[in-house]
Amino acid sequence: MTQKEFAAVLNVSGNTIHSWETDKQEPSMFMLIVISNFFDVSLDYLFGKADY
């Protein structure tokens, strides 16, 4: 999935995705929940705290 495609799914700009990936910004808690739901993983997994 490209940054542009992922941005469209989340309804944010491609620049926002790029900023997250380059640690210039962090997604809000709401966005983290949306991302975890989209990928069907836990927040612990997104934070590297779980293997599932």
Predicted model as a PDB file, atoms N, CA, C, CB and O in Angstrom, pLDDT in the B-factor column:
MODEL        1                                                                  
ATOM      1  N   MET A   1       0.847  -1.164   0.000  1.00 91.00           N  
ATOM      2  CA  MET A   1       0.000   0.000   0.000  1.00 91.00           C  
ATOM      3  C   MET A   1       0.901   1.238   0.000  1.00 91.00           C  
ATOM      4  CB  MET A   1      -0.969  -0.008   1.223  1.00 91.00           C  
ATOM      5  O   MET A   1       1.861   1.318   0.767  1.00 91.00           O  
ATOM      6  N   THR A   2       0.591   2.172  -0.843  1.00 92.00           N  
ATOM      7  CA  THR A   2       1.386   3.397  -0.913  1.00 92.00           C  
ATOM      8  C   THR A   2       0.938   4.383   0.159  1.00 92.00           C  
ATOM      9  CB  THR A   2       1.273   4.038  -2.309  1.00 92.00           C  
ATOM     10  O   THR A   2      -0.129   4.234   0.753  1.00 92.00           O  
ATOM     11  N   GLN A   3       1.769   5.389   0.396  1.00 92.00           N  
ATOM     12  CA  GLN A   3       1.389   6.441   1.335  1.00 92.00           C  
ATOM     13  C   GLN A   3       0.107   7.124   0.871  1.00 92.00           C  
ATOM     14  CB  GLN A   3       2.524   7.473   1.484  1.00 92.00           C  
ATOM     15  O   GLN A   3      -0.762   7.445   1.681  1.00 92.00           O  
ATOM     16  N   LYS A   4      -0.005   7.342  -0.430  1.00 94.00           N  
ATOM     17  CA  LYS A   4      -1.184   8.009  -0.976  1.00 94.00           C  
ATOM     18  C   LYS A   4      -2.443   7.176  -0.743  1.00 94.00           C  
ATOM     19  CB  LYS A   4      -0.998   8.277  -2.474  1.00 94.00           C  
ATOM     20  O   LYS A   4      -3.487   7.714  -0.374  1.00 94.00           O  
ATOM     21  N   GLU A   5      -2.346   5.868  -0.959  1.00 96.00           N  
ATOM     22  CA  GLU A   5      -3.492   4.982  -0.744  1.00 96.00           C  
ATOM     23  C   GLU A   5      -3.881   4.941   0.734  1.00 96.00           C  
ATOM     24  CB  GLU A   5      -3.176   3.563  -1.247  1.00 96.00           C  
ATOM     25  O   GLU A   5      -5.061   5.002   1.080  1.00 96.00           O  
ATOM     26  N   PHE A   6      -2.866   4.837   1.601  1.00 96.00           N  
ATOM     27  CA  PHE A   6      -3.138   4.788   3.032  1.00 96.00           C  
ATOM     28  C   PHE A   6      -3.727   6.108   3.512  1.00 96.00           C  
ATOM     29  CB  PHE A   6      -1.858   4.461   3.812  1.00 96.00           C  
ATOM     30  O   PHE A   6      -4.628   6.119   4.351  1.00 96.00           O  
ATOM     31  N   ALA A   7      -3.227   7.209   2.990  1.00 97.00           N  
ATOM     32  CA  ALA A   7      -3.772   8.522   3.339  1.00 97.00           C  
ATOM     33  C   ALA A   7      -5.244   8.608   2.956  1.00 97.00           C  
ATOM     34  CB  ALA A   7      -2.975   9.642   2.645  1.00 97.00           C  
ATOM     35  O   ALA A   7      -6.050   9.153   3.710  1.00 97.00           O  
ATOM     36  N   ALA A   8      -5.599   8.077   1.792  1.00 97.00           N  
ATOM     37  CA  ALA A   8      -6.992   8.100   1.356  1.00 97.00           C  
ATOM     38  C   ALA A   8      -7.873   7.279   2.295  1.00 97.00           C  
ATOM     39  CB  ALA A   8      -7.111   7.571  -0.077  1.00 97.00           C  
ATOM     40  O   ALA A   8      -8.993   7.683   2.608  1.00 97.00           O  
ATOM     41  N   VAL A   9      -7.373   6.131   2.742  1.00 96.00           N  
ATOM     42  CA  VAL A   9      -8.129   5.287   3.675  1.00 96.00           C  
ATOM     43  C   VAL A   9      -8.391   6.041   4.976  1.00 96.00           C  
ATOM     44  CB  VAL A   9      -7.368   3.969   3.962  1.00 96.00           C  
ATOM     45  O   VAL A   9      -9.487   5.973   5.533  1.00 96.00           O  
ATOM     46  N   LEU A  10      -7.374   6.761   5.455  1.00 97.00           N  
ATOM     47  CA  LEU A  10      -7.483   7.466   6.735  1.00 97.00           C  
ATOM     48  C   LEU A  10      -8.069   8.863   6.601  1.00 97.00           C  
ATOM     49  CB  LEU A  10      -6.131   7.556   7.383  1.00 97.00           C  
ATOM     50  O   LEU A  10      -8.336   9.532   7.599  1.00 97.00           O  
ATOM     51  N   ASN A  11      -8.269   9.301   5.353  1.00 97.00           N  
ATOM     52  CA  ASN A  11      -8.783  10.643   5.086  1.00 97.00           C  
ATOM     53  C   ASN A  11      -7.843  11.727   5.628  1.00 97.00           C  
ATOM     54  CB  ASN A  11     -10.176  10.803   5.700  1.00 97.00           C  
ATOM     55  O   ASN A  11      -8.285  12.702   6.235  1.00 97.00           O  
ATOM     56  N   VAL A  12      -6.545  11.537   5.399  1.00 97.00           N  
ATOM     57  CA  VAL A  12      -5.524  12.533   5.736  1.00 97.00           C  
ATOM     58  C   VAL A  12      -4.684  12.771   4.485  1.00 97.00           C  
ATOM     59  CB  VAL A  12      -4.624  12.060   6.950  1.00 97.00           C  
ATOM     60  O   VAL A  12      -4.850  12.079   3.480  1.00 97.00           O  
ATOM     61  N   SER A  13      -3.796  13.736   4.547  1.00 96.00           N  
ATOM     62  CA  SER A  13      -2.953  14.020   3.387  1.00 96.00           C  
ATOM     63  C   SER A  13      -1.765  13.056   3.337  1.00 96.00           C  
ATOM     64  CB  SER A  13      -2.456  15.482   3.425  1.00 96.00           C  
ATOM     65  O   SER A  13      -1.387  12.457   4.344  1.00 96.00           O  
ATOM     66  N   GLY A  14      -1.200  12.925   2.162  1.00 94.00           N  
ATOM     67  CA  GLY A  14       0.016  12.130   2.015  1.00 94.00           C  
ATOM     68  C   GLY A  14       1.153  12.697   2.839  1.00 94.00           C  
ATOM     69  O   GLY A  14       1.996  11.954   3.342  1.00 94.00           O  
ATOM     70  N   ASN A  15       1.179  14.029   2.980  1.00 96.00           N  
ATOM     71  CA  ASN A  15       2.215  14.668   3.800  1.00 96.00           C  
ATOM     72  C   ASN A  15       2.098  14.256   5.262  1.00 96.00           C  
ATOM     73  CB  ASN A  15       2.125  16.191   3.681  1.00 96.00           C  
ATOM     74  O   ASN A  15       3.106  14.133   5.959  1.00 96.00           O  
ATOM     75  N   THR A  16       0.872  14.042   5.723  1.00 97.00           N  
ATOM     76  CA  THR A  16       0.672  13.598   7.100  1.00 97.00           C  
ATOM     77  C   THR A  16       1.280  12.218   7.307  1.00 97.00           C  
ATOM     78  CB  THR A  16      -0.823  13.580   7.452  1.00 97.00           C  
ATOM     79  O   THR A  16       1.968  11.982   8.299  1.00 97.00           O  
ATOM     80  N   ILE A  17       1.029  11.318   6.381  1.00 96.00           N  
ATOM     81  CA  ILE A  17       1.602   9.969   6.475  1.00 96.00           C  
ATOM     82  C   ILE A  17       3.124  10.059   6.463  1.00 96.00           C  
ATOM     83  CB  ILE A  17       1.100   9.068   5.309  1.00 96.00           C  
ATOM     84  O   ILE A  17       3.792   9.399   7.259  1.00 96.00           O  
ATOM     85  N   HIS A  18       3.666  10.861   5.574  1.00 96.00           N  
ATOM     86  CA  HIS A  18       5.123  11.033   5.492  1.00 96.00           C  
ATOM     87  C   HIS A  18       5.670  11.577   6.816  1.00 96.00           C  
ATOM     88  CB  HIS A  18       5.495  11.987   4.322  1.00 96.00           C  
ATOM     89  O   HIS A  18       6.713  11.122   7.285  1.00 96.00           O  
ATOM     90  N   SER A  19       4.985  12.529   7.411  1.00 97.00           N  
ATOM     91  CA  SER A  19       5.425  13.093   8.690  1.00 97.00           C  
ATOM     92  C   SER A  19       5.433  12.054   9.794  1.00 97.00           C  
ATOM     93  CB  SER A  19       4.533  14.252   9.088  1.00 97.00           C  
ATOM     94  O   SER A  19       6.314  12.060  10.654  1.00 97.00           O  
ATOM     95  N   TRP A  20       4.450  11.158   9.773  1.00 96.00           N  
ATOM     96  CA  TRP A  20       4.430  10.087  10.772  1.00 96.00           C  
ATOM     97  C   TRP A  20       5.597   9.142  10.557  1.00 96.00           C  
ATOM     98  CB  TRP A  20       3.104   9.312  10.717  1.00 96.00           C  
ATOM     99  O   TRP A  20       6.260   8.733  11.511  1.00 96.00           O  
ATOM    100  N   GLU A  21       5.845   8.798   9.311  1.00 94.00           N  
ATOM    101  CA  GLU A  21       6.896   7.825   9.009  1.00 94.00           C  
ATOM    102  C   GLU A  21       8.293   8.376   9.281  1.00 94.00           C  
ATOM    103  CB  GLU A  21       6.795   7.387   7.562  1.00 94.00           C  
ATOM    104  O   GLU A  21       9.221   7.611   9.545  1.00 94.00           O  
ATOM    105  N   THR A  22       8.444   9.674   9.219  1.00 96.00           N  
ATOM    106  CA  THR A  22       9.764  10.276   9.434  1.00 96.00           C  
ATOM    107  C   THR A  22       9.895  10.896  10.822  1.00 96.00           C  
ATOM    108  CB  THR A  22      10.034  11.334   8.376  1.00 96.00           C  
ATOM    109  O   THR A  22      10.833  11.650  11.082  1.00 96.00           O  
ATOM    110  N   ASP A  23       8.958  10.578  11.709  1.00 95.00           N  
ATOM    111  CA  ASP A  23       8.961  11.042  13.098  1.00 95.00           C  
ATOM    112  C   ASP A  23       8.938  12.559  13.248  1.00 95.00           C  
ATOM    113  CB  ASP A  23      10.161  10.504  13.797  1.00 95.00           C  
ATOM    114  O   ASP A  23       9.435  13.091  14.241  1.00 95.00           O  
ATOM    115  N   LYS A  24       8.371  13.251  12.279  1.00 97.00           N  
ATOM    116  CA  LYS A  24       8.213  14.701  12.397  1.00 97.00           C  
ATOM    117  C   LYS A  24       6.927  15.029  13.154  1.00 97.00           C  
ATOM    118  CB  LYS A  24       8.202  15.366  10.999  1.00 97.00           C  
ATOM    119  O   LYS A  24       6.811  16.095  13.759  1.00 97.00           O  
ATOM    120  N   GLN A  25       5.968  14.113  13.117  1.00 97.00           N  
ATOM    121  CA  GLN A  25       4.710  14.228  13.854  1.00 97.00           C  
ATOM    122  C   GLN A  25       4.330  12.837  14.339  1.00 97.00           C  
ATOM    123  CB  GLN A  25       3.572  14.852  12.965  1.00 97.00           C  
ATOM    124  O   GLN A  25       4.852  11.829  13.861  1.00 97.00           O  
ATOM    125  N   GLU A  26       3.418  12.802  15.293  1.00 96.00           N  
ATOM    126  CA  GLU A  26       2.866  11.532  15.748  1.00 96.00           C  
ATOM    127  C   GLU A  26       1.361  11.547  15.515  1.00 96.00           C  
ATOM    128  CB  GLU A  26       3.198  11.276  17.252  1.00 96.00           C  
ATOM    129  O   GLU A  26       0.716  12.583  15.674  1.00 96.00           O  
ATOM    130  N   PRO A  27       0.802  10.402  15.140  1.00 97.00           N  
ATOM    131  CA  PRO A  27      -0.648  10.352  14.973  1.00 97.00           C  
ATOM    132  C   PRO A  27      -1.348  10.524  16.318  1.00 97.00           C  
ATOM    133  CB  PRO A  27      -1.070   9.025  14.317  1.00 97.00           C  
ATOM    134  O   PRO A  27      -0.815  10.150  17.362  1.00 97.00           O  
ATOM    135  N   SER A  28      -2.526  11.084  16.276  1.00 97.00           N  
ATOM    136  CA  SER A  28      -3.328  11.230  17.491  1.00 97.00           C  
ATOM    137  C   SER A  28      -3.768   9.852  17.975  1.00 97.00           C  
ATOM    138  CB  SER A  28      -4.561  12.143  17.239  1.00 97.00           C  
ATOM    139  O   SER A  28      -3.684   8.866  17.242  1.00 97.00           O  
ATOM    140  N   MET A  29      -4.235   9.801  19.211  1.00 97.00           N  
ATOM    141  CA  MET A  29      -4.742   8.541  19.751  1.00 97.00           C  
ATOM    142  C   MET A  29      -5.906   8.040  18.901  1.00 97.00           C  
ATOM    143  CB  MET A  29      -5.182   8.713  21.225  1.00 97.00           C  
ATOM    144  O   MET A  29      -6.024   6.841  18.651  1.00 97.00           O  
ATOM    145  N   PHE A  30      -6.758   8.949  18.461  1.00 97.00           N  
ATOM    146  CA  PHE A  30      -7.866   8.555  17.594  1.00 97.00           C  
ATOM    147  C   PHE A  30      -7.348   7.885  16.330  1.00 97.00           C  
ATOM    148  CB  PHE A  30      -8.726   9.771  17.233  1.00 97.00           C  
ATOM    149  O   PHE A  30      -7.854   6.836  15.930  1.00 97.00           O  
ATOM    150  N   MET A  31      -6.331   8.491  15.690  1.00 97.00           N  
ATOM    151  CA  MET A  31      -5.775   7.912  14.464  1.00 97.00           C  
ATOM    152  C   MET A  31      -5.111   6.572  14.731  1.00 97.00           C  
ATOM    153  CB  MET A  31      -4.770   8.868  13.833  1.00 97.00           C  
ATOM    154  O   MET A  31      -5.197   5.667  13.901  1.00 97.00           O  
ATOM    155  N   LEU A  32      -4.455   6.430  15.868  1.00 97.00           N  
ATOM    156  CA  LEU A  32      -3.849   5.144  16.212  1.00 97.00           C  
ATOM    157  C   LEU A  32      -4.918   4.060  16.317  1.00 97.00           C  
ATOM    158  CB  LEU A  32      -3.066   5.251  17.535  1.00 97.00           C  
ATOM    159  O   LEU A  32      -4.703   2.926  15.889  1.00 97.00           O  
ATOM    160  N   ILE A  33      -6.055   4.408  16.881  1.00 97.00           N  
ATOM    161  CA  ILE A  33      -7.153   3.440  16.980  1.00 97.00           C  
ATOM    162  C   ILE A  33      -7.689   3.100  15.599  1.00 97.00           C  
ATOM    163  CB  ILE A  33      -8.284   3.988  17.868  1.00 97.00           C  
ATOM    164  O   ILE A  33      -7.960   1.935  15.308  1.00 97.00           O  
ATOM    165  N   VAL A  34      -7.844   4.105  14.749  1.00 97.00           N  
ATOM    166  CA  VAL A  34      -8.313   3.867  13.379  1.00 97.00           C  
ATOM    167  C   VAL A  34      -7.335   2.956  12.635  1.00 97.00           C  
ATOM    168  CB  VAL A  34      -8.483   5.208  12.617  1.00 97.00           C  
ATOM    169  O   VAL A  34      -7.752   2.026  11.945  1.00 97.00           O  
ATOM    170  N   ILE A  35      -6.044   3.222  12.777  1.00 97.00           N  
ATOM    171  CA  ILE A  35      -5.012   2.407  12.116  1.00 97.00           C  
ATOM    172  C   ILE A  35      -5.045   0.977  12.641  1.00 97.00           C  
ATOM    173  CB  ILE A  35      -3.606   3.021  12.332  1.00 97.00           C  
ATOM    174  O   ILE A  35      -4.987   0.025  11.862  1.00 97.00           O  
ATOM    175  N   SER A  36      -5.140   0.823  13.968  1.00 96.00           N  
ATOM    176  CA  SER A  36      -5.166  -0.536  14.532  1.00 96.00           C  
ATOM    177  C   SER A  36      -6.406  -1.292  14.068  1.00 96.00           C  
ATOM    178  CB  SER A  36      -5.127  -0.485  16.074  1.00 96.00           C  
ATOM    179  O   SER A  36      -6.336  -2.493  13.809  1.00 96.00           O  
ATOM    180  N   ASN A  37      -7.530  -0.609  13.960  1.00 97.00           N  
ATOM    181  CA  ASN A  37      -8.747  -1.254  13.457  1.00 97.00           C  
ATOM    182  C   ASN A  37      -8.600  -1.627  11.990  1.00 97.00           C  
ATOM    183  CB  ASN A  37      -9.960  -0.334  13.646  1.00 97.00           C  
ATOM    184  O   ASN A  37      -9.015  -2.712  11.585  1.00 97.00           O  
ATOM    185  N   PHE A  38      -8.019  -0.751  11.195  1.00 97.00           N  
ATOM    186  CA  PHE A  38      -7.847  -1.016   9.774  1.00 97.00           C  
ATOM    187  C   PHE A  38      -7.005  -2.273   9.551  1.00 97.00           C  
ATOM    188  CB  PHE A  38      -7.199   0.188   9.082  1.00 97.00           C  
ATOM    189  O   PHE A  38      -7.342  -3.116   8.720  1.00 97.00           O  
ATOM    190  N   PHE A  39      -5.904  -2.391  10.303  1.00 95.00           N  
ATOM    191  CA  PHE A  39      -5.019  -3.543  10.143  1.00 95.00           C  
ATOM    192  C   PHE A  39      -5.408  -4.725  11.033  1.00 95.00           C  
ATOM    193  CB  PHE A  39      -3.598  -3.135  10.441  1.00 95.00           C  
ATOM    194  O   PHE A  39      -4.762  -5.772  10.998  1.00 95.00           O  
ATOM    195  N   ASP A  40      -6.466  -4.554  11.830  1.00 96.00           N  
ATOM    196  CA  ASP A  40      -6.957  -5.591  12.731  1.00 96.00           C  
ATOM    197  C   ASP A  40      -5.864  -6.090  13.672  1.00 96.00           C  
ATOM    198  CB  ASP A  40      -7.520  -6.753  11.932  1.00 96.00           C  
ATOM    199  O   ASP A  40      -5.648  -7.292  13.824  1.00 96.00           O  
ATOM    200  N   VAL A  41      -5.178  -5.126  14.300  1.00 94.00           N  
ATOM    201  CA  VAL A  41      -4.151  -5.426  15.301  1.00 94.00           C  
ATOM    202  C   VAL A  41      -4.428  -4.577  16.543  1.00 94.00           C  
ATOM    203  CB  VAL A  41      -2.706  -5.152  14.738  1.00 94.00           C  
ATOM    204  O   VAL A  41      -5.178  -3.602  16.493  1.00 94.00           O  
ATOM    205  N   SER A  42      -3.816  -4.964  17.640  1.00 94.00           N  
ATOM    206  CA  SER A  42      -3.994  -4.218  18.881  1.00 94.00           C  
ATOM    207  C   SER A  42      -3.087  -2.979  18.894  1.00 94.00           C  
ATOM    208  CB  SER A  42      -3.695  -5.123  20.101  1.00 94.00           C  
ATOM    209  O   SER A  42      -2.132  -2.879  18.123  1.00 94.00           O  
ATOM    210  N   LEU A  43      -3.409  -2.049  19.784  1.00 95.00           N  
ATOM    211  CA  LEU A  43      -2.518  -0.903  19.977  1.00 95.00           C  
ATOM    212  C   LEU A  43      -1.173  -1.374  20.519  1.00 95.00           C  
ATOM    213  CB  LEU A  43      -3.153   0.133  20.937  1.00 95.00           C  
ATOM    214  O   LEU A  43      -0.133  -0.807  20.184  1.00 95.00           O  
ATOM    215  N   ASP A  44      -1.192  -2.407  21.352  1.00 94.00           N  
ATOM    216  CA  ASP A  44       0.075  -2.972  21.848  1.00 94.00           C  
ATOM    217  C   ASP A  44       0.953  -3.407  20.691  1.00 94.00           C  
ATOM    218  CB  ASP A  44      -0.187  -4.166  22.787  1.00 94.00           C  
ATOM    219  O   ASP A  44       2.165  -3.192  20.716  1.00 94.00           O  
ATOM    220  N   TYR A  45       0.359  -4.013  19.682  1.00 94.00           N  
ATOM    221  CA  TYR A  45       1.127  -4.446  18.512  1.00 94.00           C  
ATOM    222  C   TYR A  45       1.724  -3.233  17.796  1.00 94.00           C  
ATOM    223  CB  TYR A  45       0.232  -5.261  17.542  1.00 94.00           C  
ATOM    224  O   TYR A  45       2.893  -3.257  17.410  1.00 94.00           O  
ATOM    225  N   LEU A  46       0.938  -2.182  17.617  1.00 91.00           N  
ATOM    226  CA  LEU A  46       1.455  -0.991  16.949  1.00 91.00           C  
ATOM    227  C   LEU A  46       2.625  -0.389  17.704  1.00 91.00           C  
ATOM    228  CB  LEU A  46       0.356   0.044  16.793  1.00 91.00           C  
ATOM    229  O   LEU A  46       3.543   0.164  17.097  1.00 91.00           O  
ATOM    230  N   PHE A  47       2.598  -0.493  19.022  1.00 92.00           N  
ATOM    231  CA  PHE A  47       3.674   0.045  19.847  1.00 92.00           C  
ATOM    232  C   PHE A  47       4.809  -0.953  20.084  1.00 92.00           C  
ATOM    233  CB  PHE A  47       3.118   0.493  21.171  1.00 92.00           C  
ATOM    234  O   PHE A  47       5.748  -0.667  20.826  1.00 92.00           O  
ATOM    235  N   GLY A  48       4.720  -2.110  19.459  1.00 92.00           N  
ATOM    236  CA  GLY A  48       5.789  -3.092  19.582  1.00 92.00           C  
ATOM    237  C   GLY A  48       5.790  -3.845  20.890  1.00 92.00           C  
ATOM    238  O   GLY A  48       6.816  -4.396  21.289  1.00 92.00           O  
ATOM    239  N   LYS A  49       4.661  -3.878  21.559  1.00 92.00           N  
ATOM    240  CA  LYS A  49       4.577  -4.535  22.868  1.00 92.00           C  
ATOM    241  C   LYS A  49       3.969  -5.923  22.814  1.00 92.00           C  
ATOM    242  CB  LYS A  49       3.779  -3.692  23.804  1.00 92.00           C  
ATOM    243  O   LYS A  49       3.924  -6.612  23.832  1.00 92.00           O  
ATOM    244  N   ALA A  50       3.500  -6.350  21.647  1.00 80.00           N  
ATOM    245  CA  ALA A  50       2.855  -7.658  21.520  1.00 80.00           C  
ATOM    246  C   ALA A  50       3.258  -8.300  20.204  1.00 80.00           C  
ATOM    247  CB  ALA A  50       1.316  -7.529  21.612  1.00 80.00           C  
ATOM    248  O   ALA A  50       3.617  -7.605  19.254  1.00 80.00           O  
ATOM    249  N   ASP A  51       3.201  -9.599  20.147  1.00 71.00           N  
ATOM    250  CA  ASP A  51       3.598 -10.350  18.952  1.00 71.00           C  
ATOM    251  C   ASP A  51       2.422 -10.694  18.053  1.00 71.00           C  
ATOM    252  CB  ASP A  51       4.306 -11.618  19.354  1.00 71.00           C  
ATOM    253  O   ASP A  51       2.621 -11.318  17.011  1.00 71.00           O  
ATOM    254  N   TYR A  52       1.228 -10.317  18.411  1.00 60.00           N  
ATOM    255  CA  TYR A  52       0.046 -10.710  17.645  1.00 60.00           C  
ATOM    256  C   TYR A  52      -0.656  -9.525  17.058  1.00 60.00           C  
ATOM    257  CB  TYR A  52      -0.908 -11.483  18.504  1.00 60.00           C  
ATOM    258  O   TYR A  52      -1.673  -9.683  16.383  1.00 60.00           O  
TER     259      TYR A  52                                                      
ENDMDL                                                                          
END                                                                             
